[in-house]
Amino acid sequence: MYNLGVKISNFADIKAVAFDIDGTLYENWKLNCRIFPHFFAHLFFFSCYGLVRVELRKQEQIPDFYRVQAELMAKKMKCTPEKAQKKLDDIVYYGLRKYFPRFSPAKGTEKLIKRLKENGVKIVFLSDFPPEQKGEIWGLKKYCDLCFSTEEYGALKPSPVAFFKMAEQLGIQKEEILYVGNNHKYDVIGPKKIGMKAAWFVSPLKGKLGKKSKAADFIFWKYSQLESFIFDGND
């Protein structure tokens, strides 16, 4: 197991653990396999959508996020913003919902989250997509103290805006929050830049091959490893 960067020396220092949802509370390959027909059927749309999200991530905060997103999509797709917004709703915001109900969280997630709650640690779910898209998030939402999307603040990760808002709403210092995510740039570099701690969830293959990070406080590919690290300080 690899633990690089500044180690979390004392569990008492952590007052909140925030989890990215997509690719973190579940393994990415499961979603990719399930949505492939949907993605292929809307290949042009998703090609445009990917480019637009890259543009949106370059801006720290966008006051009217959904309007700007629709306008950028309209330019890419050569249609009206109204039609672009309908496509966004039909294909992404509502279109993807049907693929999530039968999902189950990654092994060990509920056990860890429940143990954290029992120890008085606040739980946050933060995603670049509306959490409502996942319903009750496979039975985990009931443990949440805070659950929101970065889109609400017009600032996709790795913008610091949503991370600051999280700390502010929790009433907790940034240094007392551990952020857990699977995307190094968004979920590790993003929160680390403002002083949060970060744990990087990688695939078993990357983990066993010794994937490294100078930024992450901890790298794991099984939630039992993260649980041991937080509660026992083992690496």
C-alpha positions, 0 to 999 in steps of 0.5 A: 500500500502507498501513502505519500504526502502528508500523513493524517497523524491523528484521527481526531484531526478529521471532523468530516469526510467528504466523498465524491460520488461517481467513480468513488462510491462505486467502481467506474467500470460498472457504470461504463459497461452499463451506459455504453449503449446509451453513450454510443446512441448519443455519440455526437452529443457526448463528444460536444458535452465533454468539450463543453465541460472542459471549458466550464472547468477552466472558469472558477465560478459561473453565476448562471451555470446552466444557461452558460452550459446550454449556450456552449452546447448550442454552439457545439451542436449548432442548435438553439440554447433551448434545444441544447438544454432539452438534450442535456435534460433528456440525455444526461440529467434525466436520461442517465437516471435509469442506469443507477437504481440497481447499482450497489456501492463499492464493498466496504463503503457503508461499513466505513461511513457508518463507523465514521458517523458513530464516531461523530464524523460528519459525512458529505457527498459532493459531485459534479452532477446532481446527487438526485440523479442517483436517488437515495444513493444506494442507501447511503444518503441517510448518513449524509450531513450535507449532499450537493452538486458543484453545479449549484455554485456554478463551479465544477471541480477542481474549482475551490468554490464548492470546497470552500462552501462545503467547509462553510456549511459544515462550520469546520476548518478546511484542514479538518476535512478529508476528501475522498475521490477517484479523479486525481486532478479534481478530487486530490489536487482540488481540495489539497490546494485549499488545505484539505486532506485527500485520499485517492481511490484508484483501481486495484490494478493501479494500486497493486502496480504502485500508483503514486501521488505527491499530493494525496495523503493516502492511496487506496483501492479497497475501502477496508484500507481507508478504514484501517488508515483512518482509525488505526493509522496503518499504511 
